[in-house]
Amino acid sequence: MTPEPVPSLEVGDAVHDTVRGRFGRVMGHEGPYLQIRPLAGGREWDADPGHLRLLAQDELLRALVAEANARSRQGI
């Protein structure tokens, strides 16, 4: 089975890290990894580009609403 080609990701793209189950934005790259920051801000993490999936607009909106709801439940 041939792996799917990795899409060309650019700084600012919203992605889903399929290994961590997290959503974020591409902030840059370091060596073979991309730095991803949570959509609502926070600490970046390194991700293998082969495990990132570009989000569609409806998925991005859903992820942003979910983060806003989580923050409101925490009183942030």
CHARMM-style PDB file with segment names, atoms N, HN, CA, C and O in Angstrom:
ATOM      1  N   MET     1       0.847  -1.182   0.000  1.00  0.00      PROA
ATOM      2  CA  MET     1       0.000   0.000   0.000  1.00  0.00      PROA
ATOM      3  C   MET     1       0.884   1.233   0.000  1.00  0.00      PROA
ATOM      4  O   MET     1       1.786   1.343   0.830  1.00  0.00      PROA
ATOM      5  N   THR     2       0.645   2.158  -0.909  1.00  0.00      PROA
ATOM      6  HN  THR     2      -0.088   2.069  -1.584  1.00  0.00      PROA
ATOM      7  CA  THR     2       1.425   3.380  -1.021  1.00  0.00      PROA
ATOM      8  C   THR     2       0.842   4.450  -0.119  1.00  0.00      PROA
ATOM      9  O   THR     2      -0.370   4.666  -0.136  1.00  0.00      PROA
ATOM     10  N   PRO     3       1.685   5.142   0.689  1.00  0.00      PROA
ATOM     11  CA  PRO     3       1.142   6.205   1.535  1.00  0.00      PROA
ATOM     12  C   PRO     3       0.605   7.353   0.689  1.00  0.00      PROA
ATOM     13  O   PRO     3       1.084   7.607  -0.417  1.00  0.00      PROA
ATOM     14  N   GLU     4      -0.403   8.045   1.230  1.00  0.00      PROA
ATOM     15  HN  GLU     4      -0.793   7.839   2.128  1.00  0.00      PROA
ATOM     16  CA  GLU     4      -0.963   9.198   0.527  1.00  0.00      PROA
ATOM     17  C   GLU     4       0.077  10.303   0.467  1.00  0.00      PROA
ATOM     18  O   GLU     4       0.856  10.467   1.405  1.00  0.00      PROA
ATOM     19  N   PRO     5       0.103  11.073  -0.634  1.00  0.00      PROA
ATOM     20  CA  PRO     5       1.068  12.169  -0.705  1.00  0.00      PROA
ATOM     21  C   PRO     5       0.744  13.234   0.339  1.00  0.00      PROA
ATOM     22  O   PRO     5      -0.421  13.523   0.610  1.00  0.00      PROA
ATOM     23  N   VAL     6       1.793  13.809   0.917  1.00  0.00      PROA
ATOM     24  HN  VAL     6       2.740  13.574   0.697  1.00  0.00      PROA
ATOM     25  CA  VAL     6       1.623  14.844   1.930  1.00  0.00      PROA
ATOM     26  C   VAL     6       1.306  16.151   1.226  1.00  0.00      PROA
ATOM     27  O   VAL     6       2.036  16.557   0.322  1.00  0.00      PROA
ATOM     28  N   PRO     7       0.218  16.824   1.629  1.00  0.00      PROA
ATOM     29  CA  PRO     7      -0.105  18.100   0.986  1.00  0.00      PROA
ATOM     30  C   PRO     7       0.938  19.144   1.359  1.00  0.00      PROA
ATOM     31  O   PRO     7       1.566  19.065   2.415  1.00  0.00      PROA
ATOM     32  N   SER     8       1.109  20.102   0.494  1.00  0.00      PROA
ATOM     33  HN  SER     8       0.599  20.166  -0.364  1.00  0.00      PROA
ATOM     34  CA  SER     8       2.024  21.202   0.774  1.00  0.00      PROA
ATOM     35  C   SER     8       1.348  22.130   1.779  1.00  0.00      PROA
ATOM     36  O   SER     8       0.343  22.770   1.467  1.00  0.00      PROA
ATOM     37  N   LEU     9       1.901  22.198   2.975  1.00  0.00      PROA
ATOM     38  HN  LEU     9       2.717  21.679   3.228  1.00  0.00      PROA
ATOM     39  CA  LEU     9       1.330  23.034   4.026  1.00  0.00      PROA
ATOM     40  C   LEU     9       2.145  24.307   4.164  1.00  0.00      PROA
ATOM     41  O   LEU     9       3.372  24.285   4.060  1.00  0.00      PROA
ATOM     42  N   GLU    10       1.456  25.418   4.400  1.00  0.00      PROA
ATOM     43  HN  GLU    10       0.460  25.436   4.486  1.00  0.00      PROA
ATOM     44  CA  GLU    10       2.105  26.710   4.524  1.00  0.00      PROA
ATOM     45  C   GLU    10       1.807  27.307   5.890  1.00  0.00      PROA
ATOM     46  O   GLU    10       0.851  26.911   6.557  1.00  0.00      PROA
ATOM     47  N   VAL    11       2.631  28.260   6.297  1.00  0.00      PROA
ATOM     48  HN  VAL    11       3.407  28.582   5.754  1.00  0.00      PROA
ATOM     49  CA  VAL    11       2.413  28.964   7.554  1.00  0.00      PROA
ATOM     50  C   VAL    11       1.010  29.570   7.533  1.00  0.00      PROA
ATOM     51  O   VAL    11       0.608  30.214   6.564  1.00  0.00      PROA
ATOM     52  N   GLY    12       0.283  29.351   8.616  1.00  0.00      PROA
ATOM     53  HN  GLY    12       0.609  28.828   9.403  1.00  0.00      PROA
ATOM     54  CA  GLY    12      -1.082  29.861   8.735  1.00  0.00      PROA
ATOM     55  C   GLY    12      -2.158  28.855   8.412  1.00  0.00      PROA
ATOM     56  O   GLY    12      -3.320  29.071   8.757  1.00  0.00      PROA
ATOM     57  N   ASP    13      -1.804  27.751   7.754  1.00  0.00      PROA
ATOM     58  HN  ASP    13      -0.860  27.576   7.474  1.00  0.00      PROA
ATOM     59  CA  ASP    13      -2.799  26.725   7.435  1.00  0.00      PROA
ATOM     60  C   ASP    13      -3.314  26.075   8.717  1.00  0.00      PROA
ATOM     61  O   ASP    13      -2.541  25.806   9.636  1.00  0.00      PROA
ATOM     62  N   ALA    14      -4.618  25.825   8.774  1.00  0.00      PROA
ATOM     63  HN  ALA    14      -5.246  26.043   8.027  1.00  0.00      PROA
ATOM     64  CA  ALA    14      -5.226  25.109   9.893  1.00  0.00      PROA
ATOM     65  C   ALA    14      -5.165  23.619   9.594  1.00  0.00      PROA
ATOM     66  O   ALA    14      -5.548  23.176   8.511  1.00  0.00      PROA
ATOM     67  N   VAL    15      -4.675  22.846  10.572  1.00  0.00      PROA
ATOM     68  HN  VAL    15      -4.364  23.206  11.452  1.00  0.00      PROA
ATOM     69  CA  VAL    15      -4.452  21.417  10.363  1.00  0.00      PROA
ATOM     70  C   VAL    15      -4.958  20.591  11.540  1.00  0.00      PROA
ATOM     71  O   VAL    15      -5.188  21.101  12.637  1.00  0.00      PROA
ATOM     72  N   HSD    16      -5.122  19.299  11.275  1.00  0.00      PROA
ATOM     73  HN  HSD    16      -4.935  18.885  10.384  1.00  0.00      PROA
ATOM     74  CA  HSD    16      -5.437  18.318  12.311  1.00  0.00      PROA
ATOM     75  C   HSD    16      -4.231  17.404  12.434  1.00  0.00      PROA
ATOM     76  O   HSD    16      -3.812  16.788  11.454  1.00  0.00      PROA
ATOM     77  N   ASP    17      -3.669  17.311  13.636  1.00  0.00      PROA
ATOM     78  HN  ASP    17      -4.010  17.811  14.433  1.00  0.00      PROA
ATOM     79  CA  ASP    17      -2.568  16.389  13.907  1.00  0.00      PROA
ATOM     80  C   ASP    17      -3.220  15.062  14.258  1.00  0.00      PROA
ATOM     81  O   ASP    17      -3.762  14.898  15.350  1.00  0.00      PROA
ATOM     82  N   THR    18      -3.165  14.116  13.329  1.00  0.00      PROA
ATOM     83  HN  THR    18      -2.724  14.249  12.441  1.00  0.00      PROA
ATOM     84  CA  THR    18      -3.877  12.848  13.508  1.00  0.00      PROA
ATOM     85  C   THR    18      -3.246  11.957  14.562  1.00  0.00      PROA
ATOM     86  O   THR    18      -3.906  11.043  15.057  1.00  0.00      PROA
ATOM     87  N   VAL    19      -1.992  12.189  14.923  1.00  0.00      PROA
ATOM     88  HN  VAL    19      -1.455  12.931  14.521  1.00  0.00      PROA
ATOM     89  CA  VAL    19      -1.339  11.402  15.974  1.00  0.00      PROA
ATOM     90  C   VAL    19      -1.816  11.864  17.341  1.00  0.00      PROA
ATOM     91  O   VAL    19      -2.147  11.040  18.194  1.00  0.00      PROA
ATOM     92  N   ARG    20      -1.854  13.164  17.554  1.00  0.00      PROA
ATOM     93  HN  ARG    20      -1.586  13.833  16.861  1.00  0.00      PROA
ATOM     94  CA  ARG    20      -2.231  13.722  18.858  1.00  0.00      PROA
ATOM     95  C   ARG    20      -3.721  14.016  18.974  1.00  0.00      PROA
ATOM     96  O   ARG    20      -4.226  14.232  20.075  1.00  0.00      PROA
ATOM     97  N   GLY    21      -4.425  14.025  17.850  1.00  0.00      PROA
ATOM     98  HN  GLY    21      -4.015  13.850  16.955  1.00  0.00      PROA
ATOM     99  CA  GLY    21      -5.850  14.347  17.885  1.00  0.00      PROA
ATOM    100  C   GLY    21      -6.091  15.810  18.204  1.00  0.00      PROA
ATOM    101  O   GLY    21      -7.115  16.157  18.793  1.00  0.00      PROA
ATOM    102  N   ARG    22      -5.156  16.676  17.822  1.00  0.00      PROA
ATOM    103  HN  ARG    22      -4.325  16.394  17.343  1.00  0.00      PROA
ATOM    104  CA  ARG    22      -5.258  18.108  18.124  1.00  0.00      PROA
ATOM    105  C   ARG    22      -5.367  18.912  16.839  1.00  0.00      PROA
ATOM    106  O   ARG    22      -4.968  18.471  15.761  1.00  0.00      PROA
ATOM    107  N   PHE    23      -5.929  20.123  16.995  1.00  0.00      PROA
ATOM    108  HN  PHE    23      -6.253  20.481  17.870  1.00  0.00      PROA
ATOM    109  CA  PHE    23      -6.073  21.044  15.876  1.00  0.00      PROA
ATOM    110  C   PHE    23      -5.168  22.239  16.125  1.00  0.00      PROA
ATOM    111  O   PHE    23      -4.966  22.642  17.270  1.00  0.00      PROA
ATOM    112  N   GLY    24      -4.623  22.806  15.055  1.00  0.00      PROA
ATOM    113  HN  GLY    24      -4.788  22.479  14.124  1.00  0.00      PROA
ATOM    114  CA  GLY    24      -3.762  23.961  15.222  1.00  0.00      PROA
ATOM    115  C   GLY    24      -3.442  24.615  13.894  1.00  0.00      PROA
ATOM    116  O   GLY    24      -3.958  24.237  12.842  1.00  0.00      PROA
ATOM    117  N   ARG    25      -2.561  25.622  13.978  1.00  0.00      PROA
ATOM    118  HN  ARG    25      -2.141  25.929  14.832  1.00  0.00      PROA
ATOM    119  CA  ARG    25      -2.098  26.341  12.790  1.00  0.00      PROA
ATOM    120  C   ARG    25      -0.605  26.124  12.617  1.00  0.00      PROA
ATOM    121  O   ARG    25       0.147  26.083  13.591  1.00  0.00      PROA
ATOM    122  N   VAL    26      -0.190  25.986  11.378  1.00  0.00      PROA
ATOM    123  HN  VAL    26      -0.801  26.018  10.587  1.00  0.00      PROA
ATOM    124  CA  VAL    26       1.230  25.848  11.071  1.00  0.00      PROA
ATOM    125  C   VAL    26       1.903  27.193  11.339  1.00  0.00      PROA
ATOM    126  O   VAL    26       1.486  28.228  10.821  1.00  0.00      PROA
ATOM    127  N   MET    27       2.967  27.153  12.171  1.00  0.00      PROA
ATOM    128  HN  MET    27       3.306  26.312  12.592  1.00  0.00      PROA
ATOM    129  CA  MET    27       3.684  28.373  12.533  1.00  0.00      PROA
ATOM    130  C   MET    27       5.062  28.451  11.878  1.00  0.00      PROA
ATOM    131  O   MET    27       5.626  29.538  11.749  1.00  0.00      PROA
ATOM    132  N   GLY    28       5.598  27.323  11.471  1.00  0.00      PROA
ATOM    133  HN  GLY    28       5.139  26.440  11.576  1.00  0.00      PROA
ATOM    134  CA  GLY    28       6.920  27.306  10.859  1.00  0.00      PROA
ATOM    135  C   GLY    28       7.419  25.883  10.765  1.00  0.00      PROA
ATOM    136  O   GLY    28       6.657  24.931  10.932  1.00  0.00      PROA
ATOM    137  N   HSD    29       8.708  25.746  10.497  1.00  0.00      PROA
ATOM    138  HN  HSD    29       9.327  26.520  10.361  1.00  0.00      PROA
ATOM    139  CA  HSD    29       9.281  24.406  10.405  1.00  0.00      PROA
ATOM    140  C   HSD    29      10.676  24.404  11.006  1.00  0.00      PROA
ATOM    141  O   HSD    29      11.376  25.417  11.015  1.00  0.00      PROA
ATOM    142  N   GLU    30      11.052  23.255  11.502  1.00  0.00      PROA
ATOM    143  HN  GLU    30      10.483  22.432  11.495  1.00  0.00      PROA
ATOM    144  CA  GLU    30      12.378  23.024  12.072  1.00  0.00      PROA
ATOM    145  C   GLU    30      12.804  21.641  11.633  1.00  0.00      PROA
ATOM    146  O   GLU    30      12.260  20.640  12.098  1.00  0.00      PROA
ATOM    147  N   GLY    31      13.778  21.581  10.738  1.00  0.00      PROA
ATOM    148  HN  GLY    31      14.220  22.394  10.360  1.00  0.00      PROA
ATOM    149  CA  GLY    31      14.193  20.293  10.210  1.00  0.00      PROA
ATOM    150  C   GLY    31      13.029  19.624   9.497  1.00  0.00      PROA
ATOM    151  O   GLY    31      12.340  20.267   8.706  1.00  0.00      PROA
ATOM    152  N   PRO    32      12.800  18.344   9.763  1.00  0.00      PROA
ATOM    153  CA  PRO    32      11.722  17.643   9.068  1.00  0.00      PROA
ATOM    154  C   PRO    32      10.341  17.877   9.681  1.00  0.00      PROA
ATOM    155  O   PRO    32       9.347  17.374   9.156  1.00  0.00      PROA
ATOM    156  N   TYR    33      10.260  18.623  10.772  1.00  0.00      PROA
ATOM    157  HN  TYR    33      11.067  19.031  11.198  1.00  0.00      PROA
ATOM    158  CA  TYR    33       8.989  18.799  11.490  1.00  0.00      PROA
ATOM    159  C   TYR    33       8.401  20.190  11.262  1.00  0.00      PROA
ATOM    160  O   TYR    33       9.107  21.141  10.929  1.00  0.00      PROA
ATOM    161  N   LEU    34       7.085  20.274  11.451  1.00  0.00      PROA
ATOM    162  HN  LEU    34       6.511  19.501  11.721  1.00  0.00      PROA
ATOM    163  CA  LEU    34       6.383  21.558  11.421  1.00  0.00      PROA
ATOM    164  C   LEU    34       6.013  21.926  12.846  1.00  0.00      PROA
ATOM    165  O   LEU    34       5.657  21.056  13.640  1.00  0.00      PROA
ATOM    166  N   GLN    35       6.093  23.209  13.177  1.00  0.00      PROA
ATOM    167  HN  GLN    35       6.382  23.916  12.531  1.00  0.00      PROA
ATOM    168  CA  GLN    35       5.636  23.680  14.472  1.00  0.00      PROA
ATOM    169  C   GLN    35       4.166  24.061  14.337  1.00  0.00      PROA
ATOM    170  O   GLN    35       3.781  24.826  13.453  1.00  0.00      PROA
ATOM    171  N   ILE    36       3.358  23.507  15.236  1.00  0.00      PROA
ATOM    172  HN  ILE    36       3.671  22.886  15.954  1.00  0.00      PROA
ATOM    173  CA  ILE    36       1.918  23.724  15.221  1.00  0.00      PROA
ATOM    174  C   ILE    36       1.527  24.398  16.531  1.00  0.00      PROA
ATOM    175  O   ILE    36       1.975  23.982  17.600  1.00  0.00      PROA
ATOM    176  N   ARG    37       0.691  25.440  16.455  1.00  0.00      PROA
ATOM    177  HN  ARG    37       0.328  25.778  15.587  1.00  0.00      PROA
ATOM    178  CA  ARG    37       0.189  26.124  17.640  1.00  0.00      PROA
ATOM    179  C   ARG    37      -1.317  25.908  17.710  1.00  0.00      PROA
ATOM    180  O   ARG    37      -1.996  25.985  16.686  1.00  0.00      PROA
ATOM    181  N   PRO    38      -1.854  25.635  18.908  1.00  0.00      PROA
ATOM    182  CA  PRO    38      -3.307  25.460  19.041  1.00  0.00      PROA
ATOM    183  C   PRO    38      -4.060  26.650  18.424  1.00  0.00      PROA
ATOM    184  O   PRO    38      -3.558  27.774  18.416  1.00  0.00      PROA
ATOM    185  N   LEU    39      -5.246  26.393  17.919  1.00  0.00      PROA
ATOM    186  HN  LEU    39      -5.654  25.480  17.925  1.00  0.00      PROA
ATOM    187  CA  LEU    39      -6.034  27.430  17.251  1.00  0.00      PROA
ATOM    188  C   LEU    39      -6.282  28.644  18.143  1.00  0.00      PROA
ATOM    189  O   LEU    39      -6.299  29.777  17.661  1.00  0.00      PROA
ATOM    190  N   ALA    40      -6.472  28.411  19.430  1.00  0.00      PROA
ATOM    191  HN  ALA    40      -6.459  27.490  19.821  1.00  0.00      PROA
ATOM    192  CA  ALA    40      -6.747  29.511  20.355  1.00  0.00      PROA
ATOM    193  C   ALA    40      -5.461  30.063  20.982  1.00  0.00      PROA
ATOM    194  O   ALA    40      -5.518  30.866  21.913  1.00  0.00      PROA
ATOM    195  N   GLY    41      -4.315  29.635  20.475  1.00  0.00      PROA
ATOM    196  HN  GLY    41      -4.268  28.982  19.719  1.00  0.00      PROA
ATOM    197  CA  GLY    41      -3.042  30.087  21.028  1.00  0.00      PROA
ATOM    198  C   GLY    41      -2.540  29.107  22.072  1.00  0.00      PROA
ATOM    199  O   GLY    41      -3.270  28.221  22.517  1.00  0.00      PROA
ATOM    200  N   GLY    42      -1.297  29.277  22.452  1.00  0.00      PROA
ATOM    201  HN  GLY    42      -0.704  29.997  22.090  1.00  0.00      PROA
ATOM    202  CA  GLY    42      -0.707  28.391  23.443  1.00  0.00      PROA
ATOM    203  C   GLY    42       0.630  27.869  22.983  1.00  0.00      PROA
ATOM    204  O   GLY    42       1.228  28.397  22.046  1.00  0.00      PROA
ATOM    205  N   ARG    43       1.089  26.845  23.636  1.00  0.00      PROA
ATOM    206  HN  ARG    43       0.603  26.416  24.397  1.00  0.00      PROA
ATOM    207  CA  ARG    43       2.407  26.268  23.382  1.00  0.00      PROA
ATOM    208  C   ARG    43       2.422  25.451  22.093  1.00  0.00      PROA
ATOM    209  O   ARG    43       1.547  24.620  21.851  1.00  0.00      PROA
ATOM    210  N   GLU    44       3.433  25.707  21.280  1.00  0.00      PROA
ATOM    211  HN  GLU    44       4.144  26.381  21.476  1.00  0.00      PROA
ATOM    212  CA  GLU    44       3.593  24.970  20.025  1.00  0.00      PROA
ATOM    213  C   GLU    44       4.091  23.557  20.283  1.00  0.00      PROA
ATOM    214  O   GLU    44       4.676  23.268  21.327  1.00  0.00      PROA
ATOM    215  N   TRP    45       3.849  22.680  19.307  1.00  0.00      PROA
ATOM    216  HN  TRP    45       3.374  22.915  18.459  1.00  0.00      PROA
ATOM    217  CA  TRP    45       4.404  21.341  19.350  1.00  0.00      PROA
ATOM    218  C   TRP    45       4.934  21.008  17.957  1.00  0.00      PROA
ATOM    219  O   TRP    45       4.503  21.582  16.958  1.00  0.00      PROA
ATOM    220  N   ASP    46       5.872  20.074  17.914  1.00  0.00      PROA
ATOM    221  HN  ASP    46       6.222  19.607  18.726  1.00  0.00      PROA
ATOM    222  CA  ASP    46       6.426  19.609  16.647  1.00  0.00      PROA
ATOM    223  C   ASP    46       5.574  18.467  16.123  1.00  0.00      PROA
ATOM    224  O   ASP    46       5.137  17.599  16.879  1.00  0.00      PROA
ATOM    225  N   ALA    47       5.345  18.480  14.816  1.00  0.00      PROA
ATOM    226  HN  ALA    47       5.700  19.184  14.201  1.00  0.00      PROA
ATOM    227  CA  ALA    47       4.534  17.424  14.200  1.00  0.00      PROA
ATOM    228  C   ALA    47       5.172  16.978  12.891  1.00  0.00      PROA
ATOM    229  O   ALA    47       5.745  17.777  12.150  1.00  0.00      PROA
ATOM    230  N   ASP    48       5.057  15.705  12.635  1.00  0.00      PROA
ATOM    231  HN  ASP    48       4.591  15.057  13.237  1.00  0.00      PROA
ATOM    232  CA  ASP    48       5.509  15.127  11.371  1.00  0.00      PROA
ATOM    233  C   ASP    48       4.493  15.531  10.296  1.00  0.00      PROA
ATOM    234  O   ASP    48       3.303  15.258  10.450  1.00  0.00      PROA
ATOM    235  N   PRO    49       4.937  16.168   9.222  1.00  0.00      PROA
ATOM    236  CA  PRO    49       3.991  16.597   8.183  1.00  0.00      PROA
ATOM    237  C   PRO    49       3.153  15.451   7.615  1.00  0.00      PROA
ATOM    238  O   PRO    49       2.046  15.679   7.129  1.00  0.00      PROA
ATOM    239  N   GLY    50       3.667  14.229   7.672  1.00  0.00      PROA
ATOM    240  HN  GLY    50       4.567  14.043   8.067  1.00  0.00      PROA
ATOM    241  CA  GLY    50       2.914  13.084   7.177  1.00  0.00      PROA
ATOM    242  C   GLY    50       1.713  12.728   8.024  1.00  0.00      PROA
ATOM    243  O   GLY    50       0.873  11.930   7.608  1.00  0.00      PROA
ATOM    244  N   HSD    51       1.620  13.316   9.219  1.00  0.00      PROA
ATOM    245  HN  HSD    51       2.303  13.964   9.557  1.00  0.00      PROA
ATOM    246  CA  HSD    51       0.506  13.043  10.121  1.00  0.00      PROA
ATOM    247  C   HSD    51      -0.399  14.257  10.290  1.00  0.00      PROA
ATOM    248  O   HSD    51      -1.189  14.329  11.232  1.00  0.00      PROA
ATOM    249  N   LEU    52      -0.276  15.208   9.373  1.00  0.00      PROA
ATOM    250  HN  LEU    52       0.366  15.150   8.608  1.00  0.00      PROA
ATOM    251  CA  LEU    52      -1.112  16.409   9.419  1.00  0.00      PROA
ATOM    252  C   LEU    52      -2.081  16.387   8.252  1.00  0.00      PROA
ATOM    253  O   LEU    52      -1.748  15.966   7.145  1.00  0.00      PROA
ATOM    254  N   ARG    53      -3.291  16.855   8.533  1.00  0.00      PROA
ATOM    255  HN  ARG    53      -3.562  17.198   9.433  1.00  0.00      PROA
ATOM    256  CA  ARG    53      -4.328  16.932   7.502  1.00  0.00      PROA
ATOM    257  C   ARG    53      -4.882  18.344   7.485  1.00  0.00      PROA
ATOM    258  O   ARG    53      -5.291  18.872   8.519  1.00  0.00      PROA
ATOM    259  N   LEU    54      -4.894  18.952   6.311  1.00  0.00      PROA
ATOM    260  HN  LEU    54      -4.562  18.523   5.471  1.00  0.00      PROA
ATOM    261  CA  LEU    54      -5.426  20.295   6.147  1.00  0.00      PROA
ATOM    262  C   LEU    54      -6.918  20.291   6.457  1.00  0.00      PROA
ATOM    263  O   LEU    54      -7.646  19.413   5.994  1.00  0.00      PROA
ATOM    264  N   LEU    55      -7.377  21.267   7.238  1.00  0.00      PROA
ATOM    265  HN  LEU    55      -6.786  21.981   7.614  1.00  0.00      PROA
ATOM    266  CA  LEU    55      -8.791  21.334   7.596  1.00  0.00      PROA
ATOM    267  C   LEU    55      -9.603  22.056   6.532  1.00  0.00      PROA
ATOM    268  O   LEU    55      -9.161  23.059   5.972  1.00  0.00      PROA
ATOM    269  N   ALA    56     -10.783  21.541   6.264  1.00  0.00      PROA
ATOM    270  HN  ALA    56     -11.142  20.726   6.719  1.00  0.00      PROA
ATOM    271  CA  ALA    56     -11.753  22.237   5.422  1.00  0.00      PROA
ATOM    272  C   ALA    56     -12.357  23.365   6.256  1.00  0.00      PROA
ATOM    273  O   ALA    56     -12.242  23.360   7.482  1.00  0.00      PROA
ATOM    274  N   GLN    57     -12.992  24.318   5.608  1.00  0.00      PROA
ATOM    275  HN  GLN    57     -13.086  24.322   4.612  1.00  0.00      PROA
ATOM    276  CA  GLN    57     -13.550  25.467   6.318  1.00  0.00      PROA
ATOM    277  C   GLN    57     -14.561  25.054   7.389  1.00  0.00      PROA
ATOM    278  O   GLN    57     -14.556  25.613   8.486  1.00  0.00      PROA
ATOM    279  N   ASP    58     -15.427  24.086   7.087  1.00  0.00      PROA
ATOM    280  HN  ASP    58     -15.431  23.632   6.196  1.00  0.00      PROA
ATOM    281  CA  ASP    58     -16.422  23.671   8.079  1.00  0.00      PROA
ATOM    282  C   ASP    58     -15.755  22.986   9.268  1.00  0.00      PROA
ATOM    283  O   ASP    58     -16.213  23.137  10.400  1.00  0.00      PROA
ATOM    284  N   GLU    59     -14.677  22.234   9.026  1.00  0.00      PROA
ATOM    285  HN  GLU    59     -14.304  22.111   8.106  1.00  0.00      PROA
ATOM    286  CA  GLU    59     -13.946  21.581  10.123  1.00  0.00      PROA
ATOM    287  C   GLU    59     -13.251  22.625  10.997  1.00  0.00      PROA
ATOM    288  O   GLU    59     -13.223  22.494  12.220  1.00  0.00      PROA
ATOM    289  N   LEU    60     -12.693  23.657  10.370  1.00  0.00      PROA
ATOM    290  HN  LEU    60     -12.715  23.763   9.376  1.00  0.00      PROA
ATOM    291  CA  LEU    60     -12.036  24.724  11.116  1.00  0.00      PROA
ATOM    292  C   LEU    60     -13.039  25.429  12.018  1.00  0.00      PROA
ATOM    293  O   LEU    60     -12.758  25.660  13.194  1.00  0.00      PROA
ATOM    294  N   LEU    61     -14.196  25.770  11.485  1.00  0.00      PROA
ATOM    295  HN  LEU    61     -14.425  25.583  10.530  1.00  0.00      PROA
ATOM    296  CA  LEU    61     -15.225  26.439  12.278  1.00  0.00      PROA
ATOM    297  C   LEU    61     -15.664  25.564  13.449  1.00  0.00      PROA
ATOM    298  O   LEU    61     -15.829  26.058  14.564  1.00  0.00      PROA
ATOM    299  N   ARG    62     -15.851  24.282  13.204  1.00  0.00      PROA
ATOM    300  HN  ARG    62     -15.717  23.881  12.298  1.00  0.00      PROA
ATOM    301  CA  ARG    62     -16.254  23.341  14.252  1.00  0.00      PROA
ATOM    302  C   ARG    62     -15.193  23.280  15.358  1.00  0.00      PROA
ATOM    303  O   ARG    62     -15.530  23.273  16.543  1.00  0.00      PROA
ATOM    304  N   ALA    63     -13.910  23.237  14.969  1.00  0.00      PROA
ATOM    305  HN  ALA    63     -13.637  23.243  14.007  1.00  0.00      PROA
ATOM    306  CA  ALA    63     -12.819  23.168  15.940  1.00  0.00      PROA
ATOM    307  C   ALA    63     -12.720  24.460  16.758  1.00  0.00      PROA
ATOM    308  O   ALA    63     -12.468  24.411  17.962  1.00  0.00      PROA
ATOM    309  N   LEU    64     -12.919  25.616  16.110  1.00  0.00      PROA
ATOM    310  HN  LEU    64     -13.124  25.655  15.132  1.00  0.00      PROA
ATOM    311  CA  LEU    64     -12.870  26.896  16.826  1.00  0.00      PROA
ATOM    312  C   LEU    64     -14.010  27.012  17.834  1.00  0.00      PROA
ATOM    313  O   LEU    64     -13.810  27.493  18.949  1.00  0.00      PROA
ATOM    314  N   VAL    65     -15.193  26.576  17.447  1.00  0.00      PROA
ATOM    315  HN  VAL    65     -15.355  26.185  16.541  1.00  0.00      PROA
ATOM    316  CA  VAL    65     -16.349  26.614  18.354  1.00  0.00      PROA
ATOM    317  C   VAL    65     -16.118  25.665  19.531  1.00  0.00      PROA
ATOM    318  O   VAL    65     -16.435  26.007  20.671  1.00  0.00      PROA
ATOM    319  N   ALA    66     -15.572  24.483  19.267  1.00  0.00      PROA
ATOM    320  HN  ALA    66     -15.315  24.205  18.341  1.00  0.00      PROA
ATOM    321  CA  ALA    66     -15.297  23.518  20.341  1.00  0.00      PROA
ATOM    322  C   ALA    66     -14.290  24.092  21.333  1.00  0.00      PROA
ATOM    323  O   ALA    66     -14.457  23.916  22.540  1.00  0.00      PROA
ATOM    324  N   GLU    67     -13.254  24.772  20.858  1.00  0.00      PROA
ATOM    325  HN  GLU    67     -13.118  24.916  19.877  1.00  0.00      PROA
ATOM    326  CA  GLU    67     -12.272  25.378  21.759  1.00  0.00      PROA
ATOM    327  C   GLU    67     -12.895  26.505  22.569  1.00  0.00      PROA
ATOM    328  O   GLU    67     -12.624  26.634  23.763  1.00  0.00      PROA
ATOM    329  N   ALA    68     -13.730  27.326  21.926  1.00  0.00      PROA
ATOM    330  HN  ALA    68     -13.950  27.221  20.956  1.00  0.00      PROA
ATOM    331  CA  ALA    68     -14.393  28.421  22.645  1.00  0.00      PROA
ATOM    332  C   ALA    68     -15.308  27.864  23.731  1.00  0.00      PROA
ATOM    333  O   ALA    68     -15.358  28.403  24.837  1.00  0.00      PROA
ATOM    334  N   ASN    69     -16.032  26.791  23.423  1.00  0.00      PROA
ATOM    335  HN  ASN    69     -15.992  26.354  22.525  1.00  0.00      PROA
ATOM    336  CA  ASN    69     -16.910  26.184  24.409  1.00  0.00      PROA
ATOM    337  C   ASN    69     -16.108  25.602  25.573  1.00  0.00      PROA
ATOM    338  O   ASN    69     -16.511  25.730  26.729  1.00  0.00      PROA
ATOM    339  N   ALA    70     -14.987  24.972  25.277  1.00  0.00      PROA
ATOM    340  HN  ALA    70     -14.659  24.869  24.338  1.00  0.00      PROA
ATOM    341  CA  ALA    70     -14.134  24.399  26.342  1.00  0.00      PROA
ATOM    342  C   ALA    70     -13.601  25.506  27.251  1.00  0.00      PROA
ATOM    343  O   ALA    70     -13.575  25.349  28.471  1.00  0.00      PROA
ATOM    344  N   ARG    71     -13.176  26.625  26.659  1.00  0.00      PROA
ATOM    345  HN  ARG    71     -13.197  26.753  25.668  1.00  0.00      PROA
ATOM    346  CA  ARG    71     -12.678  27.748  27.478  1.00  0.00      PROA
ATOM    347  C   ARG    71     -13.783  28.322  28.353  1.00  0.00      PROA
ATOM    348  O   ARG    71     -13.528  28.694  29.498  1.00  0.00      PROA
ATOM    349  N   SER    72     -14.995  28.401  27.839  1.00  0.00      PROA
ATOM    350  HN  SER    72     -15.202  28.099  26.908  1.00  0.00      PROA
ATOM    351  CA  SER    72     -16.095  28.968  28.624  1.00  0.00      PROA
ATOM    352  C   SER    72     -16.457  28.067  29.798  1.00  0.00      PROA
ATOM    353  O   SER    72     -16.849  28.556  30.858  1.00  0.00      PROA
ATOM    354  N   ARG    73     -16.328  26.755  29.618  1.00  0.00      PROA
ATOM    355  HN  ARG    73     -16.009  26.358  28.758  1.00  0.00      PROA
ATOM    356  CA  ARG    73     -16.607  25.837  30.707  1.00  0.00      PROA
ATOM    357  C   ARG    73     -15.534  25.915  31.798  1.00  0.00      PROA
ATOM    358  O   ARG    73     -15.805  25.622  32.962  1.00  0.00      PROA
ATOM    359  N   GLN    74     -14.320  26.311  31.415  1.00  0.00      PROA
ATOM    360  HN  GLN    74     -14.100  26.549  30.469  1.00  0.00      PROA
ATOM    361  CA  GLN    74     -13.228  26.431  32.374  1.00  0.00      PROA
ATOM    362  C   GLN    74     -13.192  27.813  33.012  1.00  0.00      PROA
ATOM    363  O   GLN    74     -12.401  28.055  33.923  1.00  0.00      PROA
ATOM    364  N   GLY    75     -14.037  28.715  32.543  1.00  0.00      PROA
ATOM    365  HN  GLY    75     -14.680  28.519  31.803  1.00  0.00      PROA
ATOM    366  CA  GLY    75     -14.054  30.064  33.101  1.00  0.00      PROA
ATOM    367  C   GLY    75     -12.898  30.925  32.623  1.00  0.00      PROA
ATOM    368  O   GLY    75     -12.508  31.877  33.299  1.00  0.00      PROA
ATOM    369  N   ILE    76     -12.345  30.592  31.458  1.00  0.00      PROA
ATOM    370  HN  ILE    76     -12.662  29.818  30.909  1.00  0.00      PROA
ATOM    371  CA  ILE    76     -11.228  31.371  30.920  1.00  0.00      PROA
ATOM    372  C   ILE    76     -11.748  32.494  30.058  1.00  0.00      PROA
ATOM    373  OT1 ILE    76     -10.961  33.267  29.510  1.00  0.00      PROA
TER     374      ILE     76
END
